[in-house]
Amino acid sequence: MSKPEKSMQTLRLHTHPQASLRSCFKQTLLSLECLEDNTWMVKTPRGHVHAKKVVVATNAYTRALLPDFWGKITPVKGVVSHLQTESNKTLETNMVHTIPVEIDYISVRDDGSLVVGGGGQTYKTSPNREMMVDNADDSYFPEETRQYFAGYANRNYKSLTDIKFVNDYTWTGCMGFTEDGFPFVGDLTAYGRPNMFISAGFTGHGMPRIFSCSKYLSELIMGKEPATSIPAPFMLSFERMSMQTPYLDSLSEKCGTAPV
Ligand SMILES: Cc1cc2nc3c(=O)[nH]c(=O)nc-3n(C[C@H](O)[C@H](O)[C@H](O)COP(=O)(O)OP(=O)(O)OC[C@H]3O[C@@H](n4cnc5c(N)ncnc54)[C@H](O)[C@@H]3O)c2cc1C
């Protein structure tokens, strides 16, 4: 700890002559191998780590480590833009537009600027079609979606037609979508992976959910009956674990059209 900030100085801890801390953060996990005694060999490019228990929290990328999650957690990329304005005449409330499957949403910031997300319409044509859904390669930037958001406020709101908005930031990332929309949270022992725990598949809603899911999972890992409760649909069940319907197929069935 450094004073007076009381913040953890990781680099100092690492380089301290008497400290022996091996950090494994930001290491790509190559594979997980279950040993005879039901412990795990975690393989990374910097070497192997022997662990009694492992937690898989890799969300959209889970199927790369656990192949049976192919079809259970599908990578779907999200895009959000920030529309800056100097005008104080902007939207008064947050909005959600559904047209009919794709959802666009707007969050109004205190300074009048807008954060706009969604853009599903732009996922229907190439190259977004191939790159944004069922594809975990996050080196791709969806230029078409950025453009879709750039004029969003002027295009869609009469009251904002003449207001100047500047799309100053656009960001994208890989989300993990499940067919039923709920994450997989729990102990994988009963599903052939002893001492492995999972918390993944947040379907674009991780921010309000991850805290209680992590608390619940930590109690499970300690071998306790969890005092923290999570909604039953988030838990593992044989029904959910045998789910074979990839997100896209099921969306297609329900809505008659997939977003790609
Ligand atoms: C543009 C955008 C807007 C969003 N807006 C919202 C919002 O408004 N509200 C909301 O609730 N959620 C939102 N989300 C979703 C939210 O970001 C996710 O729900 C949340 O990040 C999930 O957290 P996570 O820790 O489960 O997964 P992630 O944040 O995806 O973290 C998974 C981590 O696992 C790592 N990883 C994967 N594979 C390996 C491997 N083999 N080895 C080592 N590391 C690995 C990845 O590098 C990553 O750091 C948004 C997402 C995007 C992209």
The ligand as an SDF file (V2000), in Angstrom:
LIG
                    3D

 53 58  0  0  0  0  0  0  0  0999 V2000
  -20.8290   -1.4440  -26.4090 C   0  0  0  0  0  0  0  0  0  0  0  0
  -21.3170   -2.1730  -25.1890 C   0  0  0  0  0  0  0  0  0  0  0  0
  -22.2270   -1.5840  -24.3520 C   0  0  0  0  0  0  0  0  0  0  0  0
  -22.6690   -2.2380  -23.2140 C   0  0  0  0  0  0  0  0  0  0  0  0
  -23.5570   -1.6160  -22.3990 N   0  0  0  0  0  0  0  0  0  0  0  0
  -23.9860   -2.2470  -21.2900 C   0  0  0  0  0  0  0  0  0  0  0  0
  -24.9110   -1.6150  -20.3910 C   0  0  0  0  0  0  0  0  0  0  0  0
  -25.3340   -0.4940  -20.6190 O   0  0  0  0  0  0  0  0  0  0  0  0
  -25.3250   -2.2920  -19.3030 N   0  0  0  0  0  0  0  0  0  0  0  0
  -24.8820   -3.5570  -19.0340 C   0  0  0  0  0  0  0  0  0  0  0  0
  -25.2970   -4.1440  -18.0550 O   0  0  0  0  0  0  0  0  0  0  0  0
  -24.0050   -4.1570  -19.8440 N   0  0  0  0  0  0  0  0  0  0  0  0
  -23.5580   -3.5470  -20.9580 C   0  0  0  0  0  0  0  0  0  0  0  0
  -22.6930   -4.1840  -21.8010 N   0  0  0  0  0  0  0  0  0  0  0  0
  -22.3440   -5.5700  -21.5030 C   0  0  0  0  0  0  0  0  0  0  0  0
  -21.2990   -5.6580  -20.4410 C   0  0  0  0  0  0  0  0  0  0  0  0
  -20.1070   -5.0710  -20.9370 O   0  0  0  0  0  0  0  0  0  0  0  0
  -21.0930   -7.1380  -20.1380 C   0  0  0  0  0  0  0  0  0  0  0  0
  -22.3130   -7.6840  -19.6720 O   0  0  0  0  0  0  0  0  0  0  0  0
  -20.0380   -7.3330  -19.0690 C   0  0  0  0  0  0  0  0  0  0  0  0
  -18.8260   -6.7530  -19.4660 O   0  0  0  0  0  0  0  0  0  0  0  0
  -19.8310   -8.8020  -18.8430 C   0  0  0  0  0  0  0  0  0  0  0  0
  -18.7740   -8.9320  -17.9240 O   0  0  0  0  0  0  0  0  0  0  0  0
  -17.9280  -10.2540  -17.8780 P   0  0  0  0  0  0  0  0  0  0  0  0
  -16.8410  -10.0160  -16.8800 O   0  0  0  0  0  0  0  0  0  0  0  0
  -18.8140  -11.4350  -17.7130 O   0  0  0  0  0  0  0  0  0  0  0  0
  -17.3250  -10.3950  -19.3440 O   0  0  0  0  0  0  0  0  0  0  0  0
  -16.2940   -9.4690  -20.1100 P   0  0  0  0  0  0  0  0  0  0  0  0
  -16.3480   -8.0650  -19.6060 O   0  0  0  0  0  0  0  0  0  0  0  0
  -16.4990   -9.7190  -21.5550 O   0  0  0  0  0  0  0  0  0  0  0  0
  -14.9160  -10.0830  -19.6310 O   0  0  0  0  0  0  0  0  0  0  0  0
  -14.4980  -11.3420  -20.0700 C   0  0  0  0  0  0  0  0  0  0  0  0
  -12.9870  -11.3200  -19.9320 C   0  0  0  0  0  0  0  0  0  0  0  0
  -12.4750  -12.6270  -20.1920 O   0  0  0  0  0  0  0  0  0  0  0  0
  -11.2530  -12.4600  -20.8870 C   0  0  0  0  0  0  0  0  0  0  0  0
  -10.9640  -13.7190  -21.5840 N   0  0  0  0  0  0  0  0  0  0  0  0
  -11.7340  -14.3660  -22.4760 C   0  0  0  0  0  0  0  0  0  0  0  0
  -11.1420  -15.4960  -22.8830 N   0  0  0  0  0  0  0  0  0  0  0  0
   -9.9540  -15.5730  -22.2230 C   0  0  0  0  0  0  0  0  0  0  0  0
   -8.8770  -16.5040  -22.2130 C   0  0  0  0  0  0  0  0  0  0  0  0
   -8.8880  -17.6090  -22.9560 N   0  0  0  0  0  0  0  0  0  0  0  0
   -7.8190  -16.2290  -21.4140 N   0  0  0  0  0  0  0  0  0  0  0  0
   -7.7850  -15.1280  -20.6280 C   0  0  0  0  0  0  0  0  0  0  0  0
   -8.7760  -14.2160  -20.6000 N   0  0  0  0  0  0  0  0  0  0  0  0
   -9.8460  -14.4310  -21.3900 C   0  0  0  0  0  0  0  0  0  0  0  0
  -11.5250  -11.3120  -21.8450 C   0  0  0  0  0  0  0  0  0  0  0  0
  -10.3150  -10.7440  -22.2850 O   0  0  0  0  0  0  0  0  0  0  0  0
  -12.3170  -10.3710  -20.9380 C   0  0  0  0  0  0  0  0  0  0  0  0
  -11.4670   -9.4980  -20.2400 O   0  0  0  0  0  0  0  0  0  0  0  0
  -22.2070   -3.5460  -22.9330 C   0  0  0  0  0  0  0  0  0  0  0  0
  -21.2920   -4.1440  -23.7750 C   0  0  0  0  0  0  0  0  0  0  0  0
  -20.8440   -3.4720  -24.8980 C   0  0  0  0  0  0  0  0  0  0  0  0
  -19.8510   -4.1460  -25.8020 C   0  0  0  0  0  0  0  0  0  0  0  0
  1  2  1  0
  2  3  1  0
  2 52  2  0
  3  4  2  0
  4  5  1  0
  4 50  1  0
  5  6  2  0
  6  7  1  0
  6 13  1  0
  7  8  2  0
  7  9  1  0
  9 10  1  0
 10 11  2  0
 10 12  1  0
 12 13  2  0
 13 14  1  0
 14 15  1  0
 14 50  1  0
 15 16  1  0
 16 17  1  0
 16 18  1  0
 18 19  1  0
 18 20  1  0
 20 21  1  0
 20 22  1  0
 22 23  1  0
 23 24  1  0
 24 25  2  0
 24 26  1  0
 24 27  1  0
 27 28  1  0
 28 29  2  0
 28 30  1  0
 28 31  1  0
 31 32  1  0
 32 33  1  0
 33 34  1  0
 33 48  1  0
 34 35  1  0
 35 36  1  0
 35 46  1  0
 36 37  1  0
 36 45  1  0
 37 38  2  0
 38 39  1  0
 39 40  1  0
 39 45  2  0
 40 41  1  0
 40 42  2  0
 42 43  1  0
 43 44  2  0
 44 45  1  0
 46 47  1  0
 46 48  1  0
 48 49  1  0
 50 51  2  0
 51 52  1  0
 52 53  1  0
M  END
$$$$
